[in-house]
Amino acid sequence: MAPTRSVEIRWTAFGVPHIQAADEQGLGYGIGYAYARDNLCLLADEVLTVRGERARFLGREGHASSGLDNLSSDLFFRWLNRDQALAEFRAAQSPAVRQLLSGYVKGFNRYLADTAQPASCRGAAWLRPLHEDDLVRLVRRLLVEGGLGQFVEALLGAAPPGASAARVAAPPSLARLADFRLERGSNAIAVGGQRTENGKGRLLANPHFPWSGGMRFYQMHLTIPGRLDVMGAALPGLPVVNIGFNRHLAWTHTVDNSSHFTLHRLALDPKDPTRYLFDGRSLPLSKTTLQVEVREADGSLSTERHTLYESRFGPLLNWPGKLDWNLEQAFALQDVNLANHTVLEQWLAINRATDVGGLRSSIETYQGIPWVNTLAADDQGQALYFNGSRIPHIPLQRLSTCALPALVAEGLPGLDGSRSECDWQNDSGAAAPGVVAASHLPLLQREDFVQNSNDSAWLSNPQQPLSGFSPLVSRDAHPLGLRARYALEQLGKQGDQPFSEAFLKALVDDNRVYQADLLLDDLLAFCASRARDAQLAPGCSALASWNRKASLDAGAGFLYFQRFMAALELDEVPWRVPFDPADPLNTPRGLAWRQANAASRLSDALRQASREVADAGLPAQATWGQVQGVQRGSTWIPIPGGDGRFGIYNAMQSERQADGRLAVVSGSSYLQLVSFDDRGPVAQGLLAFSQSSDPASAHFKDQTELFTRQAWRRLPFTRAQIDADPELQVLSLQMDD
């Protein structure tokens, strides 16, 4: 008889699993089993996506969680997750990572085999056992989220001039990139020992991520006695903690402002638009024909074929009016993370790190972080900001002669693709070819604080600006986002006082609309000057009585403010004091309402806001808690917070429903506030959308009901704390070798 090993899962309140095993395979087994208990259908659906089989089982008309239609999604993932790419990723993994992946699959499949299927996917033909390659597929999807994944329509729309081509007329890639940074944004503050009560570090983690689908966080605590003891949150299918803490260290991530891809303009061979000139030589584009099965309305299966074209840089795109493939030129995209094989090893090393120095060293070694900044604090009082992500290396002097000004002006990193001197260059000390070495990336280690809210590295701490980097890495002298300005203003107001837990938590819970602080006084002065304009009266009255927050009790003024800003920002906001690079913390601000042109625009925007609020059909005295929320079964749960572009730290993205209400789709997700004392971490937080996506689970909405009250909870970490939990459940799994 084969030997067996035991894996122990101890569930505490709100369904958080504390998993202990003797080795990585056992740990992976426990993770897969626990995750399946809470999110079996979710993971099976995401695996269906990354296998490129949605249209086969669900037809061409449906959509993946990303919003792509099934057929487009399938074609993209059939290309992205080709057999060779999967094999190369597998071969590059360490034994520990291989064991984690193997264990995860076995644990998930054990739960699938032993337990009744949830109602939402019961009996579905696509609900099948996992394979290790499925987890690799999920990882590769994650890797390209900051680049190629935002250009799927443009990739599928690329075809030579004259071909029956483009599947999509106008790919929304620029909007997707903006939404990516918005919906997967984050806030973070790492506090050093100089600004805490006991000289040890403290960390606030406030990642803004989707509330459903393949980017939905999951809480867990992983222990291999003597080797690993880490708690936090992970993305679906990952056997490591992405954001979390251990005995000595806490860390988090924020989506960075760097470029993780480049666009290369190809000079086409005049004789053949499927060949391009490189250093004077004519090179052929390679062709890949993809084949996808599609279930038709009558239940039959048809086959859809599509050809993609690739250059030495990567796949070709077609974006009419911006990245056209014509007889003279075409554009190819090169994604720095397509060959990122160290991403899992990177997070495993962070999970094991015992201080800021160890975390920093792991990033310098692996450079596996794909598209996020890292902020951390440790029990020695050190605080770290490090944009250690993978970024293409093009020296500044070459960038000046190789960049395409028209694309750069659009916010796209365009390069001349006809000359080898414009290729990515190898950087001494880098962990991979063509990427910027970690030693050349923005880093700040201090004992007071560092912060980031998806801005560049420039003002991570205004006392020590980070500047002089390639624009692909970081930009200085650009306006700060309003969430960063809000945080820096509040940090500055503390003077020499410690940044207490209560102070940091209040940054999120206060739901302050910082943009209102910058311009509402001027807007109300403008309203007073137009007191006789009856069309402006409803909006002006609501704005005057609003508490300038996105709290549940905020009045209708917040609705008017949002619509007003949306109308005003169709053009540039008429600031009274424009942005000044010498005063970035205080500019821009105010409204130039006394100027005739600005006054006209303000009037138009207020009228537009009034029309839109009226058209929404909401009660005139509706509070924000009656407007924004999330449906959990038959229960509507009010959700505080709002659009982060308004400077709301508790950022939320919502979609309008038929009844005019707003349903949250993305925003504050896994919240974590970690301090340290002499015994270890002292952590509080919650998972805003709860652990389980299964409506029948007790953990489908329990933490969401905490979040609506902004009632963060203590996170049990030590064995004594876990065993003292009154809702403790213990399961010992026997894992066959």
C-alpha positions in Angstrom: 0.0 0.0 0.0 1.3 3.5 -0.9 2.2 5.7 2.0 -0.1 8.5 3.0 0.6 12.0 4.3 -1.7 14.2 6.3 -2.7 17.7 5.4 -4.5 19.7 8.1 -7.0 22.5 7.3 -8.3 24.6 10.2 -11.0 27.0 9.1 -11.6 30.1 11.3 -14.5 32.6 11.2 -15.6 33.7 7.8 -14.2 30.6 6.2 -10.5 31.4 6.2 -8.4 28.2 5.8 -5.2 27.8 7.8 -3.4 25.0 5.9 -0.5 23.0 7.4 1.5 20.3 5.6 4.9 18.7 5.8 6.0 19.8 2.3 5.0 21.9 -0.7 3.0 19.1 -2.4 0.9 18.7 0.8 0.5 22.4 1.1 -0.7 22.7 -2.6 -3.1 19.8 -1.9 -4.7 21.7 1.0 -4.9 25.0 -1.0 -6.6 23.2 -4.0 -9.1 21.4 -1.7 -10.0 24.6 0.3 -10.3 26.7 -2.8 -12.6 24.1 -4.4 -14.8 24.2 -1.4 -15.5 27.9 -1.8 -15.0 28.5 -5.6 -15.3 25.3 -7.5 -17.5 26.7 -10.3 -15.5 29.9 -10.5 -12.2 28.2 -11.1 -13.7 25.6 -13.5 -15.2 28.5 -15.5 -11.9 30.4 -15.6 -10.1 27.2 -16.7 -12.6 26.8 -19.5 -11.6 30.3 -20.5 -7.8 29.8 -20.5 -8.2 26.4 -22.3 -9.9 28.3 -25.1 -13.0 26.1 -24.9 -15.8 28.5 -24.0 -17.5 28.5 -27.5 -17.3 24.7 -27.6 -19.4 24.3 -24.5 -21.3 27.6 -24.2 -21.7 28.9 -27.7 -20.3 32.0 -29.4 -22.6 34.5 -28.0 -21.7 34.4 -24.3 -18.8 36.3 -22.6 -15.9 35.4 -20.4 -15.4 37.2 -17.0 -13.1 39.6 -18.8 -15.9 40.8 -21.0 -14.6 39.3 -24.2 -17.0 37.3 -26.3 -16.5 33.5 -26.1 -15.1 33.2 -29.6 -12.6 36.0 -29.3 -11.5 34.7 -25.9 -11.0 31.2 -27.2 -8.9 32.3 -30.2 -6.7 34.4 -28.0 -6.1 31.8 -25.4 -5.5 29.1 -27.9 -2.7 31.3 -29.2 -1.4 32.4 -25.8 -1.3 29.0 -24.2 0.2 26.9 -27.0 1.8 23.6 -26.1 5.3 24.9 -26.5 4.7 27.9 -24.2 3.3 25.6 -21.5 6.2 23.2 -21.8 8.8 26.0 -21.5 7.1 27.4 -18.4 6.9 23.9 -16.7 10.5 23.2 -17.5 11.6 26.4 -15.8 10.0 25.7 -12.4 11.8 24.7 -9.3 11.0 21.4 -7.5 9.1 23.4 -4.8 6.9 25.2 -7.3 6.2 21.9 -9.2 5.1 20.3 -6.0 2.8 23.2 -5.2 1.2 23.0 -8.6 0.9 19.2 -8.5 -0.6 19.2 -5.0 -3.1 22.0 -5.9 -4.4 19.9 -8.8 -4.7 16.8 -6.7 -6.5 18.6 -3.8 -8.9 20.3 -6.2 -9.7 17.1 -7.9 -10.1 15.3 -4.6 -12.8 17.8 -3.6 -14.5 17.5 -7.0 -14.6 13.7 -6.8 -15.8 13.5 -3.1 -18.3 16.3 -2.9 -21.7 17.2 -4.4 -21.3 19.8 -7.1 -22.6 23.4 -6.4 -25.9 24.2 -8.1 -24.4 26.9 -10.3 -22.4 24.3 -12.3 -23.9 21.0 -11.3 -23.8 18.5 -14.2 -22.0 20.9 -16.5 -20.1 19.2 -19.2 -17.2 21.7 -18.7 -16.8 20.8 -15.0 -13.9 18.5 -15.3 -10.8 17.5 -13.2 -7.9 20.0 -13.4 -4.5 19.3 -15.0 -1.3 21.0 -14.0 -1.2 22.8 -17.4 -4.5 24.5 -16.4 -2.7 26.3 -13.6 0.1 27.3 -16.0 -2.6 28.6 -18.4 -4.1 30.7 -15.5 -0.6 32.1 -14.7 0.1 33.0 -18.3 -3.2 34.9 -18.5 -2.2 36.8 -15.4 1.2 37.7 -16.8 -0.1 39.5 -19.9 -2.8 41.4 -18.1 -0.5 44.5 -18.1 0.2 44.3 -21.8 -1.0 42.0 -24.6 -4.1 41.0 -22.7 -5.5 44.5 -23.3 -5.0 44.3 -27.1 -7.0 41.1 -27.8 -9.4 42.7 -30.3 -6.5 44.4 -32.1 -4.6 41.1 -32.3 -7.6 39.3 -33.7 -8.3 42.1 -36.1 -4.9 42.0 -37.8 -4.8 40.8 -41.4 -2.9 41.8 -44.5 -4.3 44.6 -46.7 -7.0 43.3 -49.0 -7.7 40.2 -46.9 -11.2 39.5 -45.7 -9.9 40.4 -42.4 -10.7 42.3 -39.4 -13.0 40.7 -37.0 -13.2 44.0 -35.0 -13.4 47.5 -36.5 -12.3 49.6 -33.6 -10.6 47.7 -30.7 -10.9 49.6 -27.4 -7.3 48.9 -26.4 -6.5 52.4 -25.0 -9.7 52.3 -22.9 -8.9 48.8 -21.8 -5.5 49.9 -20.6 -7.0 52.8 -18.7 -9.7 50.5 -17.1 -7.0 48.0 -16.2 -5.1 50.6 -14.2 -8.4 51.8 -12.7 -10.0 48.4 -11.9 -6.7 46.8 -10.7 -5.4 49.9 -9.0 -4.5 50.0 -5.3 -3.3 52.1 -2.4 -0.5 51.2 -0.1 1.4 52.9 2.7 4.5 51.3 4.4 5.5 52.9 7.6 8.9 52.7 9.1 9.9 52.6 12.8 10.4 56.3 13.0 6.7 56.9 12.6 5.2 54.0 14.7 4.7 53.8 18.5 7.1 50.9 19.0 9.8 51.4 16.4 8.5 48.4 14.3 7.0 48.7 10.8 3.4 48.9 9.8 1.7 48.4 6.5 -1.7 49.4 5.0 -2.7 47.3 1.9 -5.7 48.4 0.0 -5.7 46.7 -3.4 -8.5 47.5 -5.9 -9.3 44.4 -7.8 -12.4 42.8 -9.5 -15.1 41.4 -7.2 -15.7 38.4 -9.5 -13.9 36.2 -12.1 -10.3 35.3 -12.5 -8.8 38.2 -10.6 -10.9 37.7 -7.4 -8.7 37.4 -4.3 -9.0 34.5 -1.8 -7.8 34.5 1.8 -5.5 31.7 3.1 -2.8 30.9 5.6 0.0 28.5 4.6 2.3 26.7 7.0 5.2 24.2 6.5 6.6 23.9 10.0 10.1 25.4 10.2 10.0 26.6 6.5 7.0 28.7 5.8 4.3 30.5 7.7 2.5 33.2 5.6 -1.0 34.6 5.6 -2.8 36.8 3.1 -4.7 36.6 -0.2 -4.1 34.9 -3.5 -5.6 35.0 -7.0 -7.5 32.0 -8.4 -5.3 29.0 -9.1 -2.2 30.4 -7.5 -0.6 28.2 -4.8 1.2 31.2 -3.2 0.2 34.3 -1.2 0.3 37.4 -3.5 -0.4 40.0 -0.8 0.1 39.2 2.9 2.4 38.9 5.9 4.5 36.5 7.9 6.1 36.5 11.3 8.5 39.4 10.4 7.3 41.0 7.2 4.2 42.5 5.6 3.9 43.4 1.9 1.5 44.5 -0.8 1.4 45.6 -4.4 0.0 48.4 -6.5 -0.4 48.4 -10.2 2.5 50.4 -11.5 2.7 53.1 -14.2 5.5 51.5 -16.2 5.3 50.1 -19.7 5.4 46.3 -19.9 5.2 46.1 -23.6 6.4 48.1 -26.7 4.8 48.6 -30.1 7.1 48.2 -33.1 6.3 49.8 -36.4 7.3 47.5 -39.2 8.4 48.9 -42.6 6.8 46.4 -45.0 8.5 45.0 -48.1 7.0 47.0 -51.0 6.7 43.7 -52.9 4.7 41.8 -50.2 2.8 43.2 -47.2 3.4 39.9 -45.4 7.1 40.6 -45.3 8.9 43.4 -43.4 12.3 45.0 -43.7 14.7 44.7 -40.8 18.2 46.2 -41.1 17.7 46.2 -44.8 16.7 42.5 -45.0 13.3 41.2 -46.0 11.8 38.9 -43.4 8.6 36.9 -43.6 5.8 37.1 -41.1 5.0 33.8 -39.5 1.4 32.5 -39.7 -0.4 30.5 -37.1 -3.9 29.1 -37.9 -6.0 28.6 -34.9 -8.9 26.3 -34.8 -11.8 26.6 -32.3 -15.0 24.5 -32.0 -18.2 26.4 -31.6 -21.5 25.1 -30.3 -24.3 26.5 -32.5 -27.8 27.3 -31.5 -29.1 23.9 -32.6 -26.5 22.1 -30.5 -24.2 21.1 -33.4 -20.5 21.8 -33.4 -18.9 23.9 -36.1 -15.2 24.8 -36.6 -13.9 28.4 -36.7 -10.5 29.0 -38.1 -8.5 32.2 -37.7 -4.9 33.1 -38.8 -2.6 35.3 -36.7 0.6 36.9 -37.9 3.8 37.3 -36.0 7.1 39.1 -36.4 10.3 38.8 -34.6 8.9 41.1 -31.9 5.5 39.4 -31.4 2.0 39.3 -32.9 0.8 41.9 -35.3 -2.1 44.2 -34.4 -4.6 46.3 -36.3 -6.2 49.3 -34.8 -7.9 51.4 -37.5 -6.6 55.0 -37.5 -3.9 54.3 -34.9 -2.1 51.0 -35.6 -3.0 50.4 -39.3 -1.7 47.5 -41.3 -1.5 48.9 -44.8 0.9 48.5 -47.7 3.6 50.6 -46.1 3.6 49.6 -42.4 2.2 47.3 -39.7 2.6 47.2 -35.9 3.7 44.4 -33.7 3.5 44.1 -29.9 6.3 42.7 -27.7 5.2 41.8 -24.2 8.0 41.6 -21.6 6.1 39.0 -19.5 5.4 36.4 -22.2 8.7 34.7 -21.2 8.3 35.4 -17.4 8.9 32.0 -16.0 9.9 33.1 -12.5 6.6 34.6 -11.3 5.6 31.8 -9.0 9.2 31.4 -7.6 9.2 35.1 -7.0 6.1 35.1 -4.8 7.2 32.0 -3.0 10.5 33.7 -2.2 8.6 36.8 -0.9 6.4 34.4 1.2 9.6 33.1 2.8 11.4 36.4 3.2 12.1 37.5 6.8 12.7 41.2 6.3 12.6 44.0 3.8 16.2 43.2 2.8 15.2 39.6 2.0 12.2 40.7 0.0 14.3 43.2 -1.9 17.0 40.5 -2.6 14.4 38.1 -4.0 13.1 40.6 -6.5 16.6 41.4 -7.6 17.2 37.7 -8.1 14.1 36.6 -9.9 12.5 39.8 -11.3 9.3 37.8 -11.5 6.9 40.6 -10.5 4.9 41.2 -13.8 3.3 44.7 -13.5 3.0 45.9 -10.0 5.0 47.9 -7.4 6.0 46.3 -4.1 5.6 48.1 -0.8 6.7 46.4 2.5 7.4 47.0 6.1 9.2 44.7 8.6 9.5 44.2 12.4 12.9 45.9 12.2 11.3 49.3 11.3 12.2 49.3 7.6 9.8 50.5 4.9 10.3 49.8 1.2 9.0 51.0 -2.1 10.3 49.0 -5.1 9.1 49.1 -8.7 10.8 45.8 -9.3 8.5 44.7 -12.1 9.6 43.5 -15.6 10.1 46.5 -17.9 11.7 46.5 -21.4 15.3 47.9 -21.4 15.9 50.6 -23.9 18.7 53.0 -22.9 17.5 56.7 -22.8 19.8 57.7 -25.6 18.4 55.1 -27.9 14.9 55.8 -26.9 15.3 59.4 -28.0 16.1 58.2 -31.6 13.8 55.2 -31.7 10.6 56.3 -30.2 7.6 57.1 -32.4 6.3 60.6 -31.3 2.8 60.1 -32.6 2.2 57.0 -30.5 4.1 58.4 -27.5 1.7 61.3 -27.5 -1.2 58.8 -27.3 0.4 57.2 -24.2 1.6 54.2 -26.2 5.3 53.1 -26.2 6.0 53.0 -29.9 9.4 52.1 -31.4 10.9 51.9 -34.9 10.9 48.2 -35.7 13.1 48.4 -38.8 16.4 48.8 -37.0 18.2 46.4 -34.6 19.5 49.4 -32.7 15.9 50.0 -31.5 15.6 46.4 -30.1 15.4 45.8 -26.3 18.9 45.7 -24.9 20.4 43.4 -22.4 21.1 45.1 -19.1 24.0 44.0 -16.9 22.8 42.2 -13.8 19.2 41.7 -15.1 17.5 38.4 -14.4 16.4 38.0 -18.0 17.4 39.2 -21.4 15.9 42.5 -22.6 14.6 43.7 -19.2 15.8 46.5 -17.0 18.0 45.2 -14.2 16.5 45.5 -10.7 19.5 47.7 -9.6 18.4 50.3 -12.2 14.7 50.4 -11.1 13.1 52.9 -8.7 13.7 51.9 -5.0 13.3 53.7 -1.8 14.0 52.2 1.6 13.3 54.5 4.6 12.4 54.6 8.2 9.5 57.1 8.0 7.2 56.1 5.2 6.7 55.3 1.5 3.4 55.3 -0.4 1.9 54.6 -3.8 -1.6 54.9 -5.4 -0.7 53.8 -8.9 1.3 56.9 -9.7 4.9 56.8 -10.9 7.8 56.3 -8.5 8.5 60.1 -8.4 6.9 61.1 -5.0 6.8 57.8 -3.2 8.1 60.0 -0.4 8.3 63.7 -1.2 11.3 64.1 1.0 13.3 61.9 -1.4 11.9 62.2 -5.0 12.8 59.4 -7.5 13.6 60.9 -10.9 15.8 60.5 -14.0 14.4 57.2 -15.2 13.4 56.2 -18.7 9.8 57.1 -19.4 9.1 53.4 -19.8 10.0 53.0 -16.1 8.8 56.1 -14.3 7.9 59.8 -15.1 8.5 62.8 -12.9 7.1 66.3 -13.1 3.6 64.9 -14.0 0.4 65.6 -12.0 -0.2 63.2 -9.1 -3.4 61.1 -9.0 -5.8 62.4 -6.5 -5.7 59.4 -4.2 -1.9 59.9 -3.8 -2.4 63.6 -3.1 -5.1 62.8 -0.5 -2.8 60.3 1.3 0.2 62.7 1.2 -1.9 65.5 2.5 -3.2 63.4 5.4 0.3 62.0 6.2 1.6 65.6 6.2 -1.1 66.8 8.6 0.1 64.3 11.2 3.2 66.4 11.9 5.5 64.3 14.1 2.8 62.1 15.4 2.9 58.3 14.8 0.9 57.0 11.9 -1.4 54.9 14.1 -3.5 52.0 13.1 -6.6 54.1 13.6 -5.2 56.9 11.4 -4.3 54.5 8.5 -7.6 52.7 8.7 -9.5 56.0 8.6 -7.9 56.9 5.2 -10.0 54.1 3.7 -13.0 54.3 6.0 -13.6 58.0 5.8 -14.6 57.8 2.1 -13.5 61.4 1.6 -13.9 62.7 -1.9 -10.7 64.6 -2.2 -11.6 66.3 -5.5 -14.5 68.0 -3.8 -12.0 69.5 -1.4 -10.1 70.9 -4.3 -12.9 72.6 -6.3 -16.3 72.4 -4.6 -15.9 75.7 -2.8 -15.4 77.5 -6.1 -18.2 75.6 -7.7 -20.6 76.7 -4.9 -19.4 80.3 -5.3 -20.3 79.9 -9.0 -23.7 78.6 -8.0 -24.3 81.6 -5.8 -23.4 83.9 -8.7 -26.1 82.1 -10.8 -28.8 82.0 -8.1 -31.5 83.1 -10.5 -30.9 80.2 -12.9 -33.7 77.7 -12.1 -32.0 75.0 -14.2 -29.0 75.0 -11.9 -30.9 75.2 -8.7 -31.4 71.4 -8.0 -27.8 70.5 -8.5 -26.4 73.5 -6.7 -28.7 72.8 -3.7 -27.7 69.2 -3.5 -24.0 70.0 -3.8 -24.3 72.6 -1.0 -25.8 70.1 1.5 -23.5 67.2 0.5 -20.9 66.0 3.2 -18.2 65.6 0.5 -17.9 61.9 1.1 -18.8 58.7 -0.6 -20.2 57.3 2.7 -23.4 55.4 2.9 -25.2 58.4 4.3 -23.9 60.8 1.6 -26.7 62.7 0.0 -27.7 63.2 -3.6 -25.0 65.9 -4.0 -22.5 63.1 -4.6 -24.6 61.9 -7.6 -24.6 65.4 -9.0 -20.9 65.8 -8.4 -20.0 62.6 -10.3 -22.2 63.6 -13.3 -20.8 67.1 -13.2 -17.2 66.0 -13.2 -17.9 63.4 -16.0 -19.4 66.2 -18.1 -16.7 68.7 -17.3 -13.8 66.2 -18.0 -15.0 65.7 -21.6 -12.7 68.6 -22.0 -9.9 69.8 -19.7 -11.0 70.9 -16.3 -10.7 74.8 -16.1 -8.4 74.8 -13.0 -8.0 78.1 -11.2 -4.4 77.1 -10.3 -2.9 74.8 -12.9 -0.4 72.0 -12.3 3.0 73.3 -11.2 5.8 70.7 -11.1 7.4 72.7 -8.3 4.3 72.3 -6.2 2.8 68.9 -7.1 1.2 68.3 -3.8 -1.1 71.3 -4.1 -1.8 71.7 -7.8 -3.9 71.7 -9.7 -6.8 73.2 -7.6 -9.8 75.4 -7.7 -12.1 76.3 -10.6 -11.6 79.5 -12.7 -15.3 80.2 -12.6 -14.9 84.0 -13.0 -13.6 83.4 -16.6 -16.3 83.7 -19.2 -15.4 80.5 -21.1 -15.0 78.5 -17.9 -18.3 79.8 -16.5 -20.1 78.7 -19.7 -18.7 75.2 -19.4 -19.6 75.0 -15.7 -23.2 75.9 -16.5 -23.4 73.3 -19.2 -21.9 70.6 -17.0 -24.3 71.4 -14.1 -27.3 71.2 -16.5 -26.0 67.9 -17.9 -25.6 66.5 -14.4 -29.1 67.5 -13.5 -30.5 65.8 -16.6 -28.6 62.6 -16.0 -29.6 62.4 -12.3 -33.2 62.9 -13.2 -33.0 60.3 -16.0 -31.6 57.8 -13.5 -35.0 57.6 -11.9 -33.6 57.5 -8.3 -35.5 59.1 -5.4 -34.7 62.8 -5.0 -33.4 62.2 -1.5 -31.5 59.0 -2.2 -28.4 58.4 -0.1 -25.3 56.8 -1.6 -26.0 53.6 0.3 -29.3 53.3 -1.5 -27.6 53.8 -4.8 -24.4 51.8 -4.8 -24.2 48.2 -3.6 -24.0 44.6 -4.5 -26.7 41.9 -4.9 -26.1 38.8 -2.8 -29.0 36.5 -3.4 -32.1 38.4 -2.5 -30.2 40.9 -0.4 -28.9 44.2 -1.6 -25.9 45.2 0.4 -24.9 48.9 0.4 -21.3 49.5 -0.4 -19.4 52.7 0.6 -16.7 54.3 -1.6 -16.6 55.5 -5.2 -14.6 56.2 -8.3 -10.9 56.5 -7.4 -10.4 59.2 -10.0 -12.2 61.6 -7.6 -9.5 61.0 -5.0 -11.6 58.5 -3.0 -9.1 56.2 -1.3 -11.8 53.5 -0.9 -12.1 53.2 -4.6 -15.0 51.4 -6.2 -16.1 50.9 -9.8 -19.7 50.2 -10.4 -22.0 49.4 -13.4 -25.4 51.0 -13.8 -28.4 48.6 -13.5 -31.8 48.8 -15.1 -33.3 50.4 -12.0 -30.7 53.1 -11.9 -28.7 51.7 -9.0 -25.0 51.0 -9.3 -23.6 47.4 -8.8 -20.0 47.2 -7.6 -17.8 45.3 -10.0 -14.3 46.2 -8.8 -12.6 48.1 -6.0 -11.4 47.6 -2.4 -10.9 43.9 -2.2 -8.5 42.3 0.3 -7.9 44.9 3.1 -4.9 44.4 5.4 -3.4 46.5 8.1 -0.4 44.9 9.8 1.7 46.0 12.7 4.3 44.1 14.7 5.0 43.6 18.4 7.5 41.5 20.2 5.4 38.3 19.6 4.9 38.8 15.9 2.3 40.3 13.5 -0.8 42.1 14.7 -3.1 42.1 11.7 -6.6 43.3 10.9 -8.5 43.4 7.7 -11.2 41.6 5.6 -12.1 40.4 2.2 -14.7 42.8 1.0 -16.6 40.4 -1.3 -16.3 37.4 1.0 -14.5 34.1 0.5 -17.0 32.1 -1.6 -18.6 32.8 -5.0 -21.1 30.0 -4.3 -24.5 31.5 -3.3 -25.2 28.5 -1.1 -22.1 29.0 1.0 -22.2 30.5 4.4 -19.3 32.6 3.3 -20.9 34.1 0.2 -21.7 37.5 1.8 -20.6 37.4 5.5 -17.5 39.6 5.1 -19.4 41.9 2.7 -21.8 42.5 5.5 -18.8 43.5 7.6 -17.5 45.7 4.8 -20.7 47.7 4.6 -20.2 48.6 8.2 -16.4 49.0 7.7 -15.9 46.6 10.5 -12.4 45.2 10.0 -11.6 42.1 12.1 -8.5 40.8 13.7 -6.8 38.1 11.6 -5.8 35.0 13.7 -2.2 34.0 12.9 -0.6 32.0 15.7 -1.8 28.5 16.6 -3.2 29.8 19.8 -5.2 32.5 18.1 -6.5 30.0 15.5 -7.5 27.4 18.2 -9.3 30.1 20.2 -11.6 31.0 17.3 -15.2 30.0 18.4 -16.1 29.0 14.8 -13.0 26.7 14.3 -13.5 23.7 12.1 -10.7 21.2 11.6 -10.2 18.7 8.7 -7.4 16.2 8.4 -6.9 15.0 4.8 -5.0 11.9 4.0 -3.1 12.4 0.7 -2.0 9.3 -1.2 1.5 9.5 -2.7 
